[in-house]
Amino acid sequence: MSKRHVGKICVYCGTPPATMDHVLAREFLPISRRDNLPKVPACGACNGVKSGHEHYLTAVLPLAGNHRDALGVLSTMVEPRLAKNAKLKAQLASEQRQELILKNGMLVPSMTLPFDATRVDELFKFITQGLLFHHFGAILDRKKHGVWAGFLNRQGEEMHRQLLATPAPASPTI
């Protein structure tokens, strides 16, 4: 174990760390914006799982990005990432489809790609734990405390709308 890891534990699982992990992967940002990213101690297993999610998302997310940096990332970084991940490239190629979407009242053709949203969910859990440690020195044990990150599908959105439209139950009077 490196001297810089003595007395520390992996912020994600509590085992001895093997490395310092960037809480937010450098690859999510253009090279000019990668300075001073927070790092936390991580074991090899957690770092590997988190890295797998990061590699997947840094290859797929820029394809649909609206941020001003997305086009730059798309034009310079996605192709090399997919070249390193033949399995993902083949999956995206084989599962792409053309669909009609409603845009400004008209149906227009649009390409869709498969997307594994559970990878975003899992990565956000790691990021939450890393930021809690970096900013507050807190270790959040996922086995004892829930860490949730998620996205609403259409049914979830409808349920959420209904819940917000329903008045909150009255407080009991004493």
Secondary structure as a PSIPRED ss2 file (coil, helix, strand):
# PSIPRED VFORMAT (PSIPRED V4.0)

   1 M C   1.000  0.000  0.000
   2 S C   1.000  0.000  0.000
   3 K H   0.000  1.000  0.000
   4 R H   0.000  1.000  0.000
   5 H H   0.000  1.000  0.000
   6 V C   1.000  0.000  0.000
   7 G C   1.000  0.000  0.000
   8 K C   1.000  0.000  0.000
   9 I C   1.000  0.000  0.000
  10 C C   1.000  0.000  0.000
  11 V C   1.000  0.000  0.000
  12 Y C   1.000  0.000  0.000
  13 C C   1.000  0.000  0.000
  14 G C   1.000  0.000  0.000
  15 T C   1.000  0.000  0.000
  16 P C   1.000  0.000  0.000
  17 P C   1.000  0.000  0.000
  18 A C   1.000  0.000  0.000
  19 T E   0.000  0.000  1.000
  20 M E   0.000  0.000  1.000
  21 D E   0.000  0.000  1.000
  22 H E   0.000  0.000  1.000
  23 V C   1.000  0.000  0.000
  24 L C   1.000  0.000  0.000
  25 A C   1.000  0.000  0.000
  26 R H   0.000  1.000  0.000
  27 E H   0.000  1.000  0.000
  28 F H   0.000  1.000  0.000
  29 L C   1.000  0.000  0.000
  30 P C   1.000  0.000  0.000
  31 I H   0.000  1.000  0.000
  32 S H   0.000  1.000  0.000
  33 R H   0.000  1.000  0.000
  34 R C   1.000  0.000  0.000
  35 D C   1.000  0.000  0.000
  36 N C   1.000  0.000  0.000
  37 L C   1.000  0.000  0.000
  38 P C   1.000  0.000  0.000
  39 K E   0.000  0.000  1.000
  40 V E   0.000  0.000  1.000
  41 P E   0.000  0.000  1.000
  42 A E   0.000  0.000  1.000
  43 C C   1.000  0.000  0.000
  44 G H   0.000  1.000  0.000
  45 A H   0.000  1.000  0.000
  46 C H   0.000  1.000  0.000
  47 N H   0.000  1.000  0.000
  48 G H   0.000  1.000  0.000
  49 V H   0.000  1.000  0.000
  50 K H   0.000  1.000  0.000
  51 S H   0.000  1.000  0.000
  52 G H   0.000  1.000  0.000
  53 H H   0.000  1.000  0.000
  54 E H   0.000  1.000  0.000
  55 H H   0.000  1.000  0.000
  56 Y H   0.000  1.000  0.000
  57 L H   0.000  1.000  0.000
  58 T H   0.000  1.000  0.000
  59 A H   0.000  1.000  0.000
  60 V H   0.000  1.000  0.000
  61 L H   0.000  1.000  0.000
  62 P H   0.000  1.000  0.000
  63 L H   0.000  1.000  0.000
  64 A H   0.000  1.000  0.000
  65 G C   1.000  0.000  0.000
  66 N C   1.000  0.000  0.000
  67 H C   1.000  0.000  0.000
  68 R C   1.000  0.000  0.000
  69 D C   1.000  0.000  0.000
  70 A H   0.000  1.000  0.000
  71 L H   0.000  1.000  0.000
  72 G H   0.000  1.000  0.000
  73 V H   0.000  1.000  0.000
  74 L H   0.000  1.000  0.000
  75 S H   0.000  1.000  0.000
  76 T H   0.000  1.000  0.000
  77 M H   0.000  1.000  0.000
  78 V H   0.000  1.000  0.000
  79 E H   0.000  1.000  0.000
  80 P H   0.000  1.000  0.000
  81 R H   0.000  1.000  0.000
  82 L H   0.000  1.000  0.000
  83 A H   0.000  1.000  0.000
  84 K H   0.000  1.000  0.000
  85 N C   1.000  0.000  0.000
  86 A H   0.000  1.000  0.000
  87 K H   0.000  1.000  0.000
  88 L H   0.000  1.000  0.000
  89 K H   0.000  1.000  0.000
  90 A H   0.000  1.000  0.000
  91 Q H   0.000  1.000  0.000
  92 L H   0.000  1.000  0.000
  93 A H   0.000  1.000  0.000
  94 S H   0.000  1.000  0.000
  95 E H   0.000  1.000  0.000
  96 Q C   1.000  0.000  0.000
  97 R E   0.000  0.000  1.000
  98 Q E   0.000  0.000  1.000
  99 E E   0.000  0.000  1.000
 100 L E   0.000  0.000  1.000
 101 I E   0.000  0.000  1.000
 102 L E   0.000  0.000  1.000
 103 K E   0.000  0.000  1.000
 104 N C   1.000  0.000  0.000
 105 G C   1.000  0.000  0.000
 106 M E   0.000  0.000  1.000
 107 L E   0.000  0.000  1.000
 108 V E   0.000  0.000  1.000
 109 P E   0.000  0.000  1.000
 110 S E   0.000  0.000  1.000
 111 M E   0.000  0.000  1.000
 112 T E   0.000  0.000  1.000
 113 L C   1.000  0.000  0.000
 114 P C   1.000  0.000  0.000
 115 F C   1.000  0.000  0.000
 116 D C   1.000  0.000  0.000
 117 A H   0.000  1.000  0.000
 118 T H   0.000  1.000  0.000
 119 R H   0.000  1.000  0.000
 120 V H   0.000  1.000  0.000
 121 D H   0.000  1.000  0.000
 122 E H   0.000  1.000  0.000
 123 L H   0.000  1.000  0.000
 124 F H   0.000  1.000  0.000
 125 K H   0.000  1.000  0.000
 126 F H   0.000  1.000  0.000
 127 I H   0.000  1.000  0.000
 128 T H   0.000  1.000  0.000
 129 Q H   0.000  1.000  0.000
 130 G H   0.000  1.000  0.000
 131 L H   0.000  1.000  0.000
 132 L H   0.000  1.000  0.000
 133 F H   0.000  1.000  0.000
 134 H H   0.000  1.000  0.000
 135 H H   0.000  1.000  0.000
 136 F H   0.000  1.000  0.000
 137 G C   1.000  0.000  0.000
 138 A C   1.000  0.000  0.000
 139 I C   1.000  0.000  0.000
 140 L C   1.000  0.000  0.000
 141 D C   1.000  0.000  0.000
 142 R C   1.000  0.000  0.000
 143 K C   1.000  0.000  0.000
 144 K C   1.000  0.000  0.000
 145 H C   1.000  0.000  0.000
 146 G C   1.000  0.000  0.000
 147 V C   1.000  0.000  0.000
 148 W C   1.000  0.000  0.000
 149 A C   1.000  0.000  0.000
 150 G C   1.000  0.000  0.000
 151 F C   1.000  0.000  0.000
 152 L C   1.000  0.000  0.000
 153 N C   1.000  0.000  0.000
 154 R H   0.000  1.000  0.000
 155 Q H   0.000  1.000  0.000
 156 G H   0.000  1.000  0.000
 157 E H   0.000  1.000  0.000
 158 E H   0.000  1.000  0.000
 159 M H   0.000  1.000  0.000
 160 H H   0.000  1.000  0.000
 161 R H   0.000  1.000  0.000
 162 Q H   0.000  1.000  0.000
 163 L H   0.000  1.000  0.000
 164 L H   0.000  1.000  0.000
 165 A H   0.000  1.000  0.000
 166 T C   1.000  0.000  0.000
 167 P C   1.000  0.000  0.000
 168 A C   1.000  0.000  0.000
 169 P C   1.000  0.000  0.000
 170 A C   1.000  0.000  0.000
 171 S C   1.000  0.000  0.000
 172 P C   1.000  0.000  0.000
 173 T C   1.000  0.000  0.000
 174 I C   1.000  0.000  0.000
